[in-house]
Amino acid sequence: METTSTPTHCPYCALQCGMNLSPTPEGGVEVTERADFPVNRGALCGKGRTAPAVLSSRVRLTSPLVRSGGTLVPAGWDEALDRIAGELGRIRAEHGPDALGVFGGGGLTNEKAYALGKFARVVLGTSQIDYNGRFCMSSAAAGGIKAFGLDRGLPFPLEDIPRTGCVILVGSNLAETMPPSLRFFSELRENGGTLIVVDPRRTKTAEQADLHLTPRPGTDLALALGLLHLIVAEGRVDEEYVRERTSGWEEARAAAMAHWPEHVERITGVSVPQLREAVRMFCEPEAAMVLTARGPEQQSKGTDTVGAWINLCLATGRAGRPLSGYGCLTGQGNGQGGREHGQKADQLPGYRKLDDPAARRHVAGVWGVDPDSLPGPGRSAYELLDAMGTDIRSLLLMASNPVVSAPRAAHIEDRLGSLDFLAVCDVVLSETAALADVVLPVTQWAEETGTTTSLEGRVLLRRRAVTPPEGVRSDLEVLHELAARLGVEKGFPTDPEEVFDELRRASAGGPADYSGITYRRLAEENGVFWPCPEQAEAAGAEAAAAGAAAVMEGTPTTAVTDDGEDTGFDVLPEDPAHDDAGTVHPGTPRLFLDRFATDDGRARFVPVSHRPTAEEPDAEYPVLLTTGRVVAQYQSGAQTRRVDELNAAAPGPFVELHPRLAARLGAAEGDPLAVVSRRGRAVAPARITSGIRPDTVFMPFHWPGEGRANTLTNPALDPTSRMPEFKVCAVRVEIAGSRPSQD
């Protein structure tokens, strides 16, 4: 039996932890430690350890399915592909190209996200494409672009966190959402730094904090403004930095000064002494960071909220300096790369804007099409889903499960049912796939080679480790076959490295420039940070390398595989990013150290003010609902709910509530509770804890059916990012069955 292992990366969150996959005597595959990858150093959470369980043919799809007489039945690939192409062609002929919708996922590799965006715009000619990453980190992306001119989840590697002086962690329970990352924060405290956690719940992450702030859900914006007010009032502004490296300070300062501490205390519930302590802890060290996650971002004012936390960094000189800055803890496995290369409604590859004429010319030149033939920007994710069955008559969906993950999910389920035609490509028969007219079984992480981009902006190589079951094809093969059937014979290769080489050309010169990154480099260097142009001037390359080394006192910024390690390739091709002149670009682990990515090189303050949530509590709906994840499940649970070990640890939904609220309801631990919003009703057992605010209940969102949390959530959209307000809505809570349900 072959005993070699394949180095690769976990299929789940944006840490993209390194792992080895090794064959078992029974013919399966198991995860073994891969200590050379610096993000996790071999450590894995339960989801990563059990990831091979979803490779089993007992769990995953192995045959195309087509709907016949109301039932999905097995079919051949030609029949399934012919039906999809025929329906897409018919609907386009009858209703125009924008009647065709395309919906992607943050779990698609860079190659697949790139090909899907190209397919939508070149083959279908539709503007109606977006992806589920819109529901994840889009507010942080919008806020980062406004302030810095560029969005990359973290502008520095995770390894910088233990060396800073203070981290404010806003709305993240990383102890459960990305457990291997917790060690960076433990090391921070061991090194004498401090951790401030902002969360309405006392989570496992909050238990690690030196200071835990518990604002009322939806008030993170006011909290940040109150902290900035105190920074000004206490004379802690870095005036020289503000003068030399920023613009817009006076307007942002004026907005913050309207949020005096006592006013912020009334809005947030965070006491003035706690506000002052947070300012002291953040400002006293030489370096500090603010990291946000879905808590402040999944709000109808998420972009402004992120902007307020960025303003805090800028006013104190904590951005574009070593061991300091603002960062977003991107959630989905390829949430970063997925938004860079063309499956987002308003973007072209390389993070170029679709309405930029120069960007259109460049990408159209790579694609060999007329720039004028490319459609313009389309609808955002929720708006696209909401338009199904009306303007949008068909949907091609890859790697997403909006029946569980979308806000106002019962409505979205109805919209999916109203389509003329729905085709889904997935690994398993998700709740969304079960509604489809055609379901195509596609390869997954260990069955294919491709790249992802982690929350650090580190581009990584996932290697094929196992042969997919007979009857399963890759998404790239699906797009190739559909393009051919729709009249486009060339331009959709099935080899992922060939697709990546085209992506490199399409991204060249763009904000997310991958042109200097190759499969060979990824294998040899354990990942490369973008931007990475194909070549750099020698002096620039030397300066970048020296700057990175200085920050880490000589520690390499990327781990290198041991000599002789199997790269996963039989032959390594010539690498165009290397040459004898030594002008290879080293990649960019740390952004903004010299200038920001704006026209004038200055970071921009954005003046923002607190405003209420889209739906405040009232007499009928007096309680706030917030949602999130648990450690043993992932996103919509389509894959993790098929793993016995994970289900044993987290078998179903629950309603977390404070003992005071439970006493008012007369509820005991485990009692079925109905949580009712203006959009619907969910029922789950009570979990009573003093670790949550008395005015708030929490539900995890991994499950369908009666306990589906997203039945309740509010699709109110942020005006800039178009992010729905997942994190806060008004509800009432009652013992299940005590009152009639709401539609």
Disulfide bonds with the S-S distance in Angstrom:
none
